[in-house]
Amino acid sequence: MAPAGGLTLTQAGTGAATRAELAERYASLTEVLHRHAQSADAAAKLPEEVFAALRASGILGAAIAVEYGGQGGDSLLTNRLIELTAAADPSVAIILFQHYAVSSRISEWGSEAQRERYLPRLASGEWIAASAWSESGSGADKRNLATKARRTEGGGWLLEGAKAFTTGAGLADVYLVLAQTSAPTDGVASTYGSDGQTFFLIEAGNPGLFANTGMDLVGMRSSATGFVELTACEADDSAVLGPVGAAVRIIAGVRESGATLGAVSAGIAAAAYRTAFAHARRRGLEGQQAVRHRLVDLAAKVEAARALVDASARRDSAEPGNTTLYSKILGSRISEEVVQEALRLLGSAGYLHDHPLNKLARDARAVGLMGPTNDLARELVSAPWTAA
């Protein structure tokens, strides 16, 4: 019996030559990730070698059109790259997911000047992007923002506020910042985001932006998740992404894209399964029917999570946004189940604090708590049911 999880980059929105090149360049990256994952988690910080390998890997441009230096890939390709990365180090996969998300938003909503400025740099790895949406105390639904952006006398913008749980804080070169630019309209209701909110592209060199990676996280410890403070942060109209006051439309479009954190969960589940399979083989347990059957059940769960991630990327359902949410809900649940079952199969071997499965268990739990959290994802799916 061979272990599941032999994911490839075939059938993924790019030409065969491009897929082959990505696969070759990814192989060198994954070797670096595997080598440093445990020590990076313990230190709660990515070593420079990992970050340099990510920048040089060529995969950062997967979601960017060829004309801007990218690979022109679709969500199927980016989800698979995220899953492959998560199987090596989920913290890096989360950074990659956010980079793809911002790249896609610039591609879709940016002006031509913004595309020309940002996309070639994001594709080459010269720059890495991060999202700065969440705030402490505002809830994961982004409807109650304390971060404000107001017009200045000179016609520009002044941003004031603080963002929490920003993945890649201090590492990113450009941040997609969500701010309130006008009061919400009473007649407009949204479960995620609100009207009167606007996105801004704020570069790391802006003197009004301060990043702090001091969060001591339980999971995804080396993802540089922290705070971003905006203090007298000046920006002009060239920093505005999309229409002023219409960020809620951009947020809604993220779900329709098919990009999903479920890919991170699928990668975690695949890594946990492979660890359990390798343990069973080393101990000569594959001859026991009970062990084989348990491994088959784990393999089936990994494939189920991956199938839903792929369905999300293909956007071939009547409600593709819901499929994206389902893939996160089910994927995160499956990854937690697979990791726990793998730990039970290992027995006392998995009781050591620094066993890789215990890191995966913490990371698996973290995905369900990331925005939109699983409970919010359930609300996003079910809210229309009561709107009669």
C-alpha positions in Angstrom: 0.0 0.0 0.0 1.3 3.5 -0.9 0.5 6.6 1.1 -2.1 9.1 -0.1 -1.1 12.7 -0.7 0.9 12.3 -3.9 -0.4 15.7 -5.2 0.9 17.1 -8.4 0.5 20.3 -10.3 -1.1 18.7 -13.3 -4.4 19.9 -14.7 -4.0 23.3 -13.0 -4.7 26.2 -15.2 -1.3 26.6 -16.8 0.6 25.1 -19.7 2.5 21.9 -19.2 5.9 23.6 -19.4 4.9 26.1 -16.8 3.6 23.3 -14.5 6.9 21.4 -14.9 8.9 24.5 -14.1 6.8 25.3 -11.0 7.1 21.7 -9.8 10.9 21.8 -10.2 11.2 25.1 -8.4 8.8 24.1 -5.7 10.8 20.9 -5.0 13.8 23.0 -3.8 11.5 25.2 -1.7 9.8 22.3 0.1 13.2 20.8 1.1 14.0 24.0 2.9 10.6 24.1 4.5 10.8 20.6 5.8 14.3 21.2 7.2 13.2 24.3 9.2 9.6 23.8 10.1 10.1 22.4 13.6 12.8 24.9 14.7 10.8 27.8 13.2 7.8 26.8 15.1 9.8 26.6 18.4 11.3 30.0 17.8 8.0 31.5 16.5 10.0 33.0 13.6 10.9 32.1 10.1 14.6 31.9 9.5 15.9 34.1 6.6 16.7 31.0 4.6 13.0 30.0 4.4 11.9 33.5 3.5 14.6 33.9 0.9 13.7 30.5 -0.6 10.0 31.5 -0.8 10.9 34.7 -2.6 13.1 32.8 -5.1 10.8 29.9 -5.6 8.8 31.3 -8.5 5.5 30.2 -7.0 4.6 33.7 -5.7 3.4 34.7 -9.2 1.1 31.8 -9.7 -2.1 33.9 -9.4 -0.8 36.7 -11.6 -1.2 37.1 -15.3 1.7 36.3 -17.6 1.7 39.8 -19.0 2.8 41.0 -15.5 5.4 38.4 -15.0 3.2 35.7 -13.4 2.2 32.1 -14.4 -1.4 33.0 -15.1 -2.7 30.2 -12.9 -6.2 29.7 -11.7 -7.5 28.9 -8.2 -6.9 25.2 -8.8 -3.2 25.8 -9.2 -2.9 28.2 -6.3 -4.9 25.9 -4.0 -2.6 23.0 -4.8 0.5 25.1 -4.2 -1.0 26.1 -0.9 -1.7 22.5 0.0 1.7 21.3 -1.0 3.3 24.1 1.1 1.0 23.4 4.1 2.2 19.7 4.0 5.7 21.0 4.6 5.0 24.0 6.8 1.4 25.4 7.4 2.8 28.7 8.7 4.4 29.4 5.3 1.2 28.2 3.5 -0.8 30.9 5.3 1.7 33.6 4.3 1.4 32.3 0.7 -2.4 32.2 0.8 -2.5 35.9 1.8 -0.1 36.8 -0.9 -2.2 35.1 -3.5 -5.4 36.7 -2.1 -3.9 40.3 -2.3 -2.4 39.6 -5.8 -5.8 38.4 -7.0 -7.6 41.5 -5.6 -5.1 43.8 -7.3 -5.5 41.9 -10.6 -9.3 42.2 -10.4 -9.9 45.6 -8.9 -6.7 47.5 -9.4 -6.2 50.4 -11.8 -3.7 49.8 -14.6 -1.2 51.9 -12.8 -1.6 49.7 -9.7 -1.3 46.6 -11.7 1.9 47.8 -13.3 3.4 48.9 -10.0 2.6 45.9 -7.8 2.0 42.8 -9.9 5.5 42.4 -11.5 7.1 42.8 -8.0 4.6 40.4 -6.4 5.1 37.9 -9.2 8.9 38.0 -9.0 9.1 37.6 -5.2 10.7 41.1 -4.8 7.6 42.0 -2.8 5.3 39.9 -0.6 1.7 41.0 0.2 -0.4 40.7 3.3 -3.9 41.4 4.3 -4.6 43.8 7.3 -8.4 43.5 7.9 -9.1 42.2 11.4 -9.2 44.3 14.6 -9.1 43.4 18.3 -12.7 43.6 19.6 -14.4 44.1 16.3 -15.2 40.5 15.6 -14.2 38.4 12.6 -17.1 39.7 10.5 -15.4 43.1 9.9 -18.6 45.1 10.3 -17.4 47.3 13.2 -14.1 48.8 12.3 -12.2 51.3 14.5 -9.6 52.0 11.7 -10.7 55.2 9.9 -9.5 56.9 6.8 -10.5 60.5 6.2 -10.0 63.0 3.5 -7.3 65.6 4.1 -7.3 69.2 2.9 -4.8 68.3 0.2 -7.2 65.7 -1.3 -5.3 62.7 0.1 -6.2 60.3 2.9 -5.1 59.9 6.5 -5.5 56.5 8.1 -5.6 55.9 11.9 -6.2 52.6 13.7 -4.7 49.2 14.5 -5.0 45.8 12.9 -4.7 42.5 14.7 -3.9 39.0 13.5 -2.2 40.2 10.3 -0.3 37.3 8.8 3.1 38.3 7.5 3.3 41.4 9.7 6.8 42.8 9.5 7.6 40.5 6.6 5.3 41.9 3.9 6.2 44.7 1.6 2.7 45.9 0.9 -0.5 45.6 3.0 -4.1 45.5 1.9 -5.7 47.6 4.7 -9.4 47.8 5.3 -10.7 51.1 6.8 -14.0 52.9 7.4 -14.2 55.9 5.1 -17.9 56.8 5.8 -20.7 55.8 8.1 -22.6 52.7 7.1 -26.0 53.1 5.5 -28.8 51.8 7.7 -30.4 50.1 4.8 -27.4 48.0 3.7 -26.9 44.8 5.6 -24.0 42.4 5.3 -22.8 39.5 7.3 -19.2 40.1 6.4 -18.0 43.6 6.0 -20.0 46.8 5.7 -20.7 49.5 3.2 -18.7 52.7 3.8 -15.5 50.7 4.0 -12.5 51.0 1.6 -9.4 49.1 0.8 -6.0 50.8 0.7 -2.6 49.5 -0.5 -0.1 50.7 2.0 3.6 50.0 1.5 5.9 48.9 4.3 8.0 52.0 3.8 5.2 54.3 4.7 6.3 56.2 7.9 2.8 55.9 9.3 2.7 52.1 9.3 4.2 50.1 12.1 4.3 46.3 12.2 4.7 44.3 15.4 5.0 40.5 15.4 4.8 40.1 19.2 1.8 37.7 19.3 2.6 34.5 21.0 0.4 32.1 19.1 -0.5 28.5 19.9 -0.7 27.5 16.2 0.9 28.8 13.0 3.6 30.2 15.3 6.1 31.2 12.5 3.6 32.9 10.3 4.6 36.4 11.6 1.0 37.0 12.6 0.9 40.2 14.6 -0.3 43.8 14.8 -0.2 46.6 12.2 -0.6 50.1 13.6 -1.6 53.1 11.4 -0.6 56.4 13.0 -1.0 59.5 10.9 -0.6 57.2 7.9 -0.8 59.3 4.7 -1.9 57.9 1.4 -3.2 59.4 -1.9 -5.9 58.2 -4.2 -3.4 55.9 -6.0 -3.5 53.7 -2.8 -7.2 53.2 -3.0 -8.1 49.7 -4.3 -11.5 49.6 -6.0 -14.3 52.0 -5.5 -14.3 54.2 -2.3 -16.8 52.8 0.2 -17.4 49.5 -1.7 -14.9 47.1 0.0 -17.8 44.8 0.9 -18.2 43.9 -2.8 -14.5 43.0 -2.9 -14.8 40.9 0.2 -17.8 39.0 -1.2 -15.8 38.4 -4.4 -13.0 36.6 -2.5 -15.3 33.7 -1.7 -16.4 33.5 -5.4 -12.8 33.2 -6.5 -12.5 29.6 -5.2 -9.3 30.3 -3.2 -9.8 28.6 0.2 -8.1 28.0 3.5 -9.4 24.5 3.1 -6.3 23.9 1.0 -4.1 24.6 4.1 -6.2 22.1 6.1 -5.9 19.5 3.3 -2.1 19.9 3.4 -2.0 19.4 7.1 -4.2 16.3 6.9 -2.0 14.8 4.2 1.1 15.4 6.2 -0.5 13.8 9.3 -1.6 10.8 7.3 1.9 10.3 5.8 3.4 10.5 9.3 1.1 7.8 10.6 1.7 5.6 7.5 5.5 5.9 7.9 5.2 5.0 11.6 3.1 2.0 10.8 5.7 0.8 8.2 8.7 1.4 10.5 7.0 -0.7 13.2 5.9 -3.4 10.9 2.2 -2.7 11.7 0.9 -2.7 8.1 0.4 -6.4 8.3 -2.3 -5.9 10.9 -5.7 -5.5 9.3 -7.0 -3.1 12.0 -4.1 -0.8 11.3 -4.5 -1.0 7.6 -8.2 -0.2 7.8 -7.5 2.8 10.1 -5.0 4.1 7.5 -7.4 3.7 4.7 -10.0 5.7 6.6 -7.5 8.5 7.1 -6.5 8.4 3.4 -10.2 8.7 2.5 -10.6 11.7 4.7 -7.6 13.4 3.0 -9.0 12.7 -0.4 -12.5 14.1 0.7 -10.9 17.3 1.9 -8.9 17.7 -1.3 -11.9 16.9 -3.5 -13.9 19.8 -1.9 -11.0 22.1 -2.3 -10.8 21.3 -6.0 -14.6 21.7 -6.3 -14.2 25.2 -4.8 -11.5 26.1 -7.2 -13.4 24.9 -10.3 -16.4 27.0 -9.3 -18.7 24.6 -11.1 -21.5 24.6 -8.5 -24.6 26.7 -8.4 -23.2 28.6 -5.4 -19.4 28.6 -5.7 -19.0 31.0 -2.8 -20.7 28.5 -0.5 -18.5 25.7 -1.8 -15.5 27.7 -0.8 -16.9 28.1 2.7 -17.8 24.4 2.9 -14.2 23.5 2.0 -12.9 25.5 4.9 -15.4 24.2 7.4 -15.0 20.5 6.4 -11.3 20.8 5.6 -10.4 22.2 9.0 -12.6 19.6 10.8 -11.0 16.7 8.7 -7.5 17.9 9.4 -8.1 18.0 13.2 -9.6 14.5 13.0 -6.8 13.0 10.9 -4.1 14.5 13.2 -5.8 13.2 16.3 -6.3 9.7 14.8 -2.7 9.7 13.7 -1.6 10.5 17.3 -3.7 7.7 18.6 -2.1 5.3 16.1 1.4 6.4 17.2 0.5 5.9 20.9 3.3 6.9 23.3 5.5 7.9 20.3 3.3 10.9 19.8 3.4 12.0 23.4 6.6 14.0 23.1 6.0 17.7 23.0 8.3 18.2 20.0 6.8 15.5 17.8 5.8 16.9 14.4 2.2 15.7 14.9 1.7 17.9 17.9 2.7 20.9 15.8 0.3 19.9 13.1 -2.5 19.5 15.7 -2.0 23.1 16.8 -1.9 24.4 13.2 -5.0 22.4 12.3 -7.0 24.0 15.1 -5.8 27.4 14.0 -7.3 27.2 10.5 -10.8 26.9 11.9 -10.3 30.1 13.9 -8.9 32.2 11.0 -11.2 34.6 9.2 -13.8 33.9 8.3 -13.9 31.6 11.4 -15.9 28.4 10.9 -18.8 29.8 12.9 -18.9 32.9 10.7 -18.6 30.8 7.6 -21.7 28.8 8.8 -23.5 32.1 9.3 -22.5 33.4 5.8 -24.0 30.2 4.3 -27.1 30.1 6.4 -28.0 33.9 6.7 -29.9 34.0 3.4 -32.2 31.2 4.6 -33.9 33.6 7.1 -34.1 36.5 4.7 -37.6 36.0 3.4 
